[in-house]
């Protein structure tokens, strides 16, 4: 797309923090946790200190034998140093392969096989408690970010290694490999280049410019997700102090936001849902937020309405972008105080002119509509170039340059894209499970999660979680579902027991399997 191509020289993660520090050397990075690789750095390092840390660990990786085009799988205990290590790996010209700390050991082993004898960068805790012993044989060499383990090389032992100049790879060379959510099985490994990353940066690059240059930007995004690598440049290159959150606990977040009030927040939809608790917090931690932003699943209107109500900023907006790990942001829309809970949550907006394209393809020859949604297909130069080891699978999703999202929806006469369901979640007789979930959230404030999935007998089953795990009021429930399509009785889960991906999406297929097991038991 033409506006994604003009001046696109690639995102250059290898020197990202160097360039930011050159412009804004004292700008702070506010953390809610200590870095495993450098706990002595504290929780408010400057961009200059972070840039030096990346250069230091690039030197250690080089001393450990990592060279340009090598693949380095990073699977360690959760923390922002995952992202920083990816930049260090890029600095030696190698390709980081980021695996979520939430992945189980068997899945990590399977993905290591797919990468084919990479370096493995992990830590003592992962090797001792979670990973199978075979991972040591699936890697050409195992490196430790922290701790010690027999047969592995501690990066701490390579401190003081001679610094090296950044190795800048061509913009069309792979720069990062991330994995898909894994909601439908073993995750796929998505290959990004410097140019594809820069292309997906473009639609989002203007958002941070909307707030003052000295206003902090808060980011709570999975450290292995492609979004963190576009959110960071947008913020630090413009001089914004950044707040990087590992946890989404409302009490901790409320304290940090009270001390360093953000003007813009980027987070997962489920994180924003949890932060509804902050709306009535006497510290008013959300009062100075001008923009809330989310680039993942469509967000529930109840959450949008609540968060916007907590801001005291004139013209505060919630910016929702529709996209996918494989293609980046594709469409967007905004909510305001006047268009919050009452707005149609299934509308995910319109494509970005000159940058992305959207079409909806009929499933049966009839025009796509709400009652007969079609396949959503998109165009963007931000699209990944392949699935590592599964190129044929990648090719099956591409049709003359259009990428099939795996979602169902339709477009209105005004061009607005409406997302109704994932293809695999479609239930006969129901226009949109997502729309039902929106209505349940709006009608039952005590809900913290609501997922509609097909039960073993084909009926739609609502799986719900509630605040403080309190029982749902049966009268309130019956009233809430009275005008909805027929639903089975709700199945109640504790929120933490629901199977989740790295970006806190619910793994619906795994949940369906759990329900089948419960019924058989």
SULQUIUR-V161694 format. One line per field, one symbol per residue. burial: b if it has 9 or more other ideal C-beta (glycine too) atoms within 8 Angstrom, else e. Layout:
# SULQUIUR-V161694
burial=???
This chain:
# SULQUIUR-V161694
burial=bebbeeebebbbbbbbbbbbbeebbebbbbbbbebbbeeebeeebbbbbbbebbbbbbbbbbbbebbebbbbbbbbbebbbbbbbbbbbbbbbbbbbbbbbebebebbbbbbebbeebbbbbbbbbbeeebeeebbebbebbbbbbeebeebbbbeebeebeebebbebebebbbbbbbbbbbeeebbbbbbbbbbbbbbbbbbbebbeebeeebbbbbbbbbbbbbbbbbbbbbbbbbbbbbbbbebebebbbbbbbebbbbbbbbbbbbbbbbbebbebeebbbbbbbbbbbbbebbbbbbbbbbbbbbebeebbbbbbbbebbbbbbbbbebbeeebeebebbbbbbbbeebbbbebebbeeeebebebbbbbbbbbbbbbeebbebeebbeebbeeebbbbebbbbbeeeebbbbbbbbebebeebebbbbbbbbbbbebebbbbbbbbbbeeebbbbbbbbeeeeebeeebbeebbeebeebbebbbbeeeebebbbbbbbbbbbbbebbbeeeee
